[in-house]
Amino acid sequence: MANPSENLINLCRAAVEAERTATSEPYTQERWAAWLETAEAFQRAVVEEAGREPKQSRYELEQAAKKAALHPESNGE
Protein backbone atom coordinates (compact mmCIF):
# COMPACT_ATOMS: atom_id res chain seq x y z
CA MET A 1 0.00 0.00 0.00
CA ALA A 2 1.27 3.44 -0.90
CA ASN A 3 2.04 5.79 1.95
CA PRO A 4 1.96 9.42 0.75
CA SER A 5 3.87 12.09 2.67
CA GLU A 6 2.06 14.83 4.56
CA ASN A 7 3.41 17.28 1.99
CA LEU A 8 1.80 15.31 -0.84
CA ILE A 9 -1.51 15.17 1.00
CA ASN A 10 -1.40 18.92 1.62
CA LEU A 11 -0.65 19.60 -2.05
CA CYS A 12 -3.63 17.46 -2.99
CA ARG A 13 -5.86 19.41 -0.58
CA ALA A 14 -4.63 22.67 -2.09
CA ALA A 15 -5.42 21.44 -5.61
CA VAL A 16 -8.91 20.36 -4.57
CA GLU A 17 -9.57 23.72 -2.92
CA ALA A 18 -8.26 25.59 -5.96
CA GLU A 19 -10.59 23.52 -8.16
CA ARG A 20 -13.56 24.40 -5.95
CA THR A 21 -12.68 28.07 -6.16
CA ALA A 22 -12.14 27.98 -9.91
CA THR A 23 -15.38 26.20 -10.66
CA SER A 24 -17.57 28.04 -8.14
CA GLU A 25 -17.93 31.12 -10.34
CA PRO A 26 -17.89 31.91 -14.03
CA TYR A 27 -14.64 31.13 -15.83
CA THR A 28 -11.74 33.56 -15.62
CA GLN A 29 -8.26 32.81 -16.81
CA GLU A 30 -6.74 33.93 -13.51
CA ARG A 31 -8.98 31.74 -11.37
CA TRP A 32 -8.35 28.67 -13.49
CA ALA A 33 -4.62 29.41 -13.72
CA ALA A 34 -4.35 29.07 -9.95
CA TRP A 35 -6.11 25.70 -10.09
CA LEU A 36 -3.90 24.45 -12.94
CA GLU A 37 -0.74 25.54 -11.13
CA THR A 38 -1.65 23.73 -7.92
CA ALA A 39 -2.74 20.61 -9.84
CA GLU A 40 0.57 20.60 -11.73
CA ALA A 41 2.51 21.03 -8.48
CA PHE A 42 0.66 18.04 -7.01
CA GLN A 43 1.40 15.89 -10.07
CA ARG A 44 5.10 16.85 -10.03
CA ALA A 45 5.28 15.92 -6.35
CA VAL A 46 3.59 12.57 -7.00
CA VAL A 47 6.11 11.72 -9.71
CA GLU A 48 9.04 12.82 -7.54
CA GLU A 49 7.85 10.95 -4.45
CA ALA A 50 7.05 7.79 -6.42
CA GLY A 51 10.54 7.87 -7.92
CA ARG A 52 12.20 7.77 -4.52
CA GLU A 53 11.08 4.21 -3.78
CA PRO A 54 11.77 1.29 -6.10
CA LYS A 55 8.66 -0.24 -7.62
CA GLN A 56 6.41 2.47 -6.14
CA SER A 57 3.34 2.86 -8.33
CA ARG A 58 2.73 6.50 -9.17
CA TYR A 59 -0.95 5.71 -9.65
CA GLU A 60 -1.30 4.02 -6.24
CA LEU A 61 0.56 6.87 -4.55
CA GLU A 62 -1.67 9.47 -6.20
CA GLN A 63 -4.82 7.57 -5.22
CA ALA A 64 -3.62 7.17 -1.62
CA ALA A 65 -2.90 10.91 -1.39
CA LYS A 66 -6.34 11.74 -2.79
CA LYS A 67 -8.03 9.34 -0.37
CA ALA A 68 -6.14 10.83 2.58
CA ALA A 69 -6.93 14.37 1.47
CA LEU A 70 -10.60 13.83 0.65
CA HIS A 71 -11.49 11.19 3.27
CA PRO A 72 -9.20 11.73 6.28
CA GLU A 73 -11.60 9.82 8.54
CA SER A 74 -10.79 6.55 6.73
CA ASN A 75 -7.00 6.76 7.13
CA GLY A 76 -6.98 4.27 9.98
CA GLU A 77 -7.95 1.37 7.71
Rosetta silent file (secondary structure, phi, psi, omega in degrees, C-alpha in Angstrom):
SEQUENCE: MANPSENLINLCRAAVEAERTATSEPYTQERWAAWLETAEAFQRAVVEEAGREPKQSRYELEQAAKKAALHPESNGE
SCORE:     score description
SCORE:     0.000 S_00000001
   1 L     0.000  136.375  179.929    0.000    0.000    0.000 S_00000001
   2 L   -71.947  144.619 -179.120    1.268    3.435   -0.901 S_00000001
   3 L  -127.057   89.957 -176.927    2.035    5.794    1.948 S_00000001
   4 L   -70.096  148.749  177.554    1.959    9.424    0.754 S_00000001
   5 L   -71.918  162.635  176.931    3.866   12.086    2.670 S_00000001
   6 H   -62.174  -36.172  177.364    2.060   14.826    4.562 S_00000001
   7 H   -60.776  -43.695  179.982    3.409   17.284    1.988 S_00000001
   8 H   -64.710  -41.803  178.094    1.804   15.314   -0.836 S_00000001
   9 H   -63.226  -42.488  178.683   -1.514   15.169    0.998 S_00000001
  10 H   -65.162  -37.632  176.074   -1.398   18.917    1.622 S_00000001
  11 H   -64.288  -38.942  177.517   -0.648   19.597   -2.048 S_00000001
  12 H   -63.405  -45.377  177.831   -3.631   17.464   -2.987 S_00000001
  13 H   -58.847  -41.662  179.199   -5.862   19.408   -0.580 S_00000001
  14 H   -63.384  -40.817  179.496   -4.630   22.673   -2.091 S_00000001
  15 H   -65.996  -40.024  178.725   -5.417   21.443   -5.612 S_00000001
  16 H   -64.579  -43.942  179.737   -8.912   20.357   -4.566 S_00000001
  17 H   -65.225  -40.461  177.885   -9.574   23.725   -2.918 S_00000001
  18 H   -63.736  -37.074  176.947   -8.259   25.590   -5.963 S_00000001
  19 H   -64.139  -44.501  179.212  -10.586   23.524   -8.159 S_00000001
  20 H   -59.638  -43.075  179.188  -13.559   24.400   -5.951 S_00000001
  21 H   -64.698  -44.976 -177.191  -12.676   28.073   -6.157 S_00000001
  22 H   -64.633  -36.887 -174.177  -12.137   27.977   -9.912 S_00000001
  23 H   -96.114   -0.050 -178.509  -15.383   26.200  -10.656 S_00000001
  24 L   -81.591  -15.280 -178.253  -17.572   28.044   -8.140 S_00000001
  25 L  -135.964  170.867  178.076  -17.926   31.118  -10.336 S_00000001
  26 L   -55.878  151.346 -176.934  -17.888   31.906  -14.032 S_00000001
  27 L   -57.369  133.490  163.668  -14.637   31.135  -15.825 S_00000001
  28 L  -137.361  147.364 -178.692  -11.742   33.557  -15.623 S_00000001
  29 H   -61.258  -40.079 -178.637   -8.260   32.806  -16.809 S_00000001
  30 H   -64.711  -44.073 -178.572   -6.736   33.932  -13.509 S_00000001
  31 H   -64.297  -43.758 -179.891   -8.985   31.737  -11.368 S_00000001
  32 H   -72.635  -29.616  178.384   -8.353   28.669  -13.492 S_00000001
  33 H   -61.636  -40.169  178.771   -4.621   29.406  -13.720 S_00000001
  34 H   -62.911  -41.307  178.156   -4.347   29.070   -9.949 S_00000001
  35 H   -63.921  -47.521 -178.279   -6.111   25.700  -10.095 S_00000001
  36 H   -62.103  -38.935  179.356   -3.903   24.448  -12.937 S_00000001
  37 H   -64.463  -43.749 -179.506   -0.737   25.543  -11.131 S_00000001
  38 H   -70.175  -36.812  177.226   -1.651   23.726   -7.923 S_00000001
  39 H   -64.558  -40.642  177.820   -2.742   20.612   -9.838 S_00000001
  40 H   -65.862  -40.023  178.448    0.566   20.595  -11.726 S_00000001
  41 H   -62.570  -40.903  177.247    2.512   21.027   -8.475 S_00000001
  42 H   -62.230  -46.928 -178.951    0.656   18.043   -7.010 S_00000001
  43 H   -63.625  -40.464  176.884    1.398   15.885  -10.068 S_00000001
  44 H   -61.074  -42.348 -179.978    5.098   16.850  -10.030 S_00000001
  45 H   -66.160  -37.559  177.164    5.280   15.919   -6.349 S_00000001
  46 H   -61.126  -48.797 -179.178    3.585   12.566   -7.003 S_00000001
  47 H   -61.169  -44.420 -178.919    6.115   11.716   -9.713 S_00000001
  48 H   -64.365  -47.388 -178.003    9.037   12.823   -7.540 S_00000001
  49 H   -66.283  -39.650  178.913    7.853   10.954   -4.451 S_00000001
  50 H   -64.332  -32.856 -178.814    7.049    7.793   -6.415 S_00000001
  51 H   -73.175  -14.646 -178.787   10.537    7.865   -7.922 S_00000001
  52 L   -76.361  -22.468 -175.499   12.202    7.765   -4.520 S_00000001
  53 L  -118.777  126.096  179.422   11.083    4.209   -3.780 S_00000001
  54 L   -58.092  139.160  177.207   11.775    1.292   -6.101 S_00000001
  55 L    63.205   17.420  176.658    8.658   -0.244   -7.618 S_00000001
  56 L   -77.186  123.830  178.816    6.412    2.473   -6.144 S_00000001
  57 L   -77.307  122.957  178.018    3.344    2.859   -8.334 S_00000001
  58 H   -61.440  -40.958 -179.780    2.725    6.502   -9.170 S_00000001
  59 H   -61.407  -47.672 -179.435   -0.953    5.712   -9.649 S_00000001
  60 H   -64.010  -38.508  178.540   -1.297    4.025   -6.240 S_00000001
  61 H   -65.080  -44.327  178.556    0.565    6.870   -4.545 S_00000001
  62 H   -61.588  -44.465 -179.896   -1.667    9.471   -6.200 S_00000001
  63 H   -65.467  -38.646  178.182   -4.822    7.569   -5.225 S_00000001
  64 H   -65.718  -39.490  177.511   -3.622    7.173   -1.623 S_00000001
  65 H   -64.909  -42.567  179.135   -2.897   10.908   -1.393 S_00000001
  66 H   -64.739  -41.462  179.199   -6.342   11.735   -2.787 S_00000001
  67 H   -63.041  -44.696  179.977   -8.025    9.338   -0.372 S_00000001
  68 H   -65.166  -36.177 -179.232   -6.136   10.827    2.584 S_00000001
  69 H   -75.197  -39.900 -174.034   -6.935   14.375    1.470 S_00000001
  70 H   -92.000  -23.808 -177.493  -10.595   13.832    0.653 S_00000001
  71 L  -135.153   63.526 -175.664  -11.490   11.190    3.266 S_00000001
  72 H   -62.274  -23.134 -179.031   -9.205   11.728    6.280 S_00000001
  73 H   -69.367  -18.328 -178.324  -11.600    9.821    8.543 S_00000001
  74 H   -99.004   10.740 -177.831  -10.794    6.552    6.726 S_00000001
  75 L   -67.938  -20.054 -178.357   -6.997    6.764    7.133 S_00000001
  76 L   -76.562   -7.442 -177.755   -6.976    4.265    9.975 S_00000001
  77 L   -77.048    0.000    0.000   -7.951    1.366    7.705 S_00000001
